[in-house]
């Protein structure tokens, strides 16, 4: 089951044009804080995916858990167009999250520098 999910996750992430790091950033608003190494291991089937992670990732990519687990075929037609639209939005959200994280780090560094 982990291998099926890992294969799906790799395909969905690549189809969305996201790096593993961008996916990590995109999952933060869903309450998931995963490291890039955890994504790598999940995609390889080396790390068991937690239910809340699997649900959040499936929702993020606009599909259902049964599709992500390989129990049902993937989207086609209008559903595929919706999945494509969500992928674009997901990529934009990941970029914005990364930018906000960079700004936060820069502000923290500047404030920390003034305090010392």
C-alpha positions in Angstrom: 0.0 0.0 0.0 2.9 2.4 0.8 4.5 1.7 -2.6 1.2 2.5 -4.4 0.8 5.8 -2.5 4.5 6.6 -3.0 4.2 6.1 -6.7 1.1 8.2 -6.9 2.6 11.0 -4.8 5.7 11.2 -7.0 3.6 11.4 -10.2 1.2 13.9 -8.7 4.0 16.1 -7.4 5.9 16.0 -10.7 2.7 16.6 -12.7 2.1 19.7 -10.6 5.7 20.8 -11.3 6.7 20.8 -7.6 10.0 19.9 -6.1 9.9 17.8 -2.9 10.9 21.0 -1.0 8.0 22.9 -2.6 5.6 20.2 -1.6 6.9 20.4 2.0 6.1 24.2 2.0 2.7 23.6 0.4 1.7 21.2 3.1 2.3 23.7 5.9 -1.1 25.3 5.6 -2.7 21.8 5.9 -0.9 21.5 9.3 1.8 19.1 8.0 5.4 19.9 8.7 7.4 17.3 6.7 11.1 17.3 5.8 12.2 16.7 2.3 13.7 13.4 3.4 10.3 12.2 4.6 8.8 13.0 1.2 11.7 11.1 -0.5 11.1 8.1 1.7 7.3 8.2 1.3 7.7 8.3 -2.5 10.1 5.3 -2.4 7.7 3.4 -0.2 10.3 3.3 2.6 8.2 5.4 5.1 4.7 4.5 6.1 2.4 7.4 5.3 0.1 8.5 8.2 -3.6 8.7 7.5 -3.8 12.5 8.0 -0.8 13.0 5.7 -2.4 10.8 3.0 -5.7 12.6 3.2 -4.2 16.1 3.1 -2.0 15.2 0.1 -4.9 13.6 -1.8 -7.0 16.7 -1.1 -4.2 19.0 -2.1 -3.8 17.3 -5.5 -7.6 17.3 -6.0 -8.2 13.6 -5.7 -9.5 11.0 -3.3 -7.6 8.7 -1.0 -8.8 5.6 -2.9 -7.2 7.0 -6.1 -4.0 8.0 -4.3 -3.8 4.4 -2.9 -4.3 2.9 -6.3 -7.7 1.4 -5.4 -9.6 3.4 -8.1 -8.5 4.8 -11.4 -7.3 8.5 -11.6 -9.3 11.4 -13.0 -10.2 11.9 -16.6 -12.1 14.5 -18.6 -13.4 17.4 -16.5 -11.9 15.9 -13.4 -8.4 16.0 -15.1 -8.9 19.6 -15.9 -9.8 20.4 -12.3 -6.8 18.4 -11.1 -4.6 20.5 -13.5 -6.1 23.7 -12.2 -5.5 22.7 -8.7 -1.9 21.8 -9.6 -1.3 25.3 -10.8 -2.8 26.8 -7.7 -0.8 24.4 -5.5 2.5 25.5 -7.2 1.6 29.1 -6.7 0.8 28.4 -3.0 4.1 26.6 -2.5 6.0 29.5 -4.0 4.2 32.0 -1.8 4.8 29.9 1.3 8.5 29.6 0.5 8.7 33.4 0.0 6.9 34.1 3.3 9.3 31.7 5.0 12.3 33.5 3.5 10.9 36.9 4.6 10.2 35.5 8.1 13.8 34.2 8.4 15.2 37.5 7.1 13.1 39.5 9.7 14.1 37.1 12.5 17.8 37.5 11.5 17.5 41.3 11.4 15.7 41.4 14.7 18.1 39.0 16.3 21.0 41.1 15.0 19.7 44.2 16.6 19.0 42.5 20.0 22.6 41.4 20.3 
